[in-house]
Amino acid sequence: MSDTLPGVPGVPGGKRAVARSAAGYEIEHQLVAGGATLIAGVDEVGRGAWAGPLVVCAAVTDLSPAPELPGRGTRTVRLNDSKLLSPAHREAFAEVLPGWLAGHAIGESSPAEIDEVGMTEALRRATLRALDALPRRPDMVILDGKHDFLGRPWRVRCEIKADQRSVSVAAASVLAKVHRDRLMAALAADHPAYGFADSAGYPSPAHQEALAAAGPTPHHRLSWSYLDDLPQWRHLRKHRDPLAGSGQMTLL
């Protein structure tokens, strides 16, 4: 059943986006029927940013109904993909989810690590850090998307739009997003021109103007191609050697 959610960023002309009104447990129930006993939903944020870490959250529920927030009038706001929630609702869910979840943990990969090993490996490492930090090791992991970047020995279920279909992944989505947004807002105090508090390290106009004028900060990913478009700072770009199994970089 689909519903219409207002205020979704990136929808041209202010149109409403059609999406599920809330994440459910359809994926988790299928996994339990197949013998899973402890299921972790995993989601990441920051993959496409030019600055800041990649953040992954792993979240485990007891399969009970997810918390809801008061909405307008008699309506309630139900847990969903973080991109379908307003910033205020994300923040509110981030306050109540830790006390409701059976367990959750955050893993990160720094810009330097992303430069060194590439995004896929950085994503795998951040996810492993989150899973390893859970109170109990899950016997099944739900990944949002179609690519299993974890591999053995983990048992993985890949699902497109899992952040809209799985309560576990939706909770991870919200917690990862709020955690990273707060990190980037803190960085803005030392680098106000880059607009990190508003753009979270993504290429907003203010961010691009600051890069052109002052170059990358210590929090920028230096292996990314945006530096090719900045002649004054192009010499700072780092290139990973594809033949180096250890992830070595050369500075060209």
Number of C-alpha atoms within 10 A of each C-alpha: 6 9 11 11 15 16 15 16 14 10 11 9 6 11 13 14 17 12 16 17 19 22 22 24 16 11 16 26 14 11 18 13 9 9 11 16 13 18 24 28 29 29 28 26 24 19 18 11 18 24 27 26 27 25 26 33 30 34 33 26 22 14 15 10 12 20 13 16 13 11 11 7 6 6 10 11 16 18 29 29 26 24 18 23 21 14 15 9 19 22 16 15 24 19 13 13 22 15 10 15 18 17 18 26 22 25 23 24 21 18 23 19 18 21 22 23 20 16 17 12 17 24 24 19 20 22 28 18 19 21 25 16 16 19 12 14 12 20 15 20 26 26 27 24 14 12 13 17 15 18 10 8 7 13 15 19 19 15 17 12 16 27 31 24 23 27 29 34 33 28 33 30 30 30 31 28 26 20 17 23 22 14 16 22 19 13 19 18 12 11 15 14 16 27 23 27 18 15 18 25 26 19 19 15 12 15 22 19 14 18 21 15 12 12 17 21 15 11 17 20 25 25 22 17 14 16 22 14 10 15 9 14 17 16 13 15 19 20 17 17 15 11 8 9 8 11 16 14 16 11 12 9
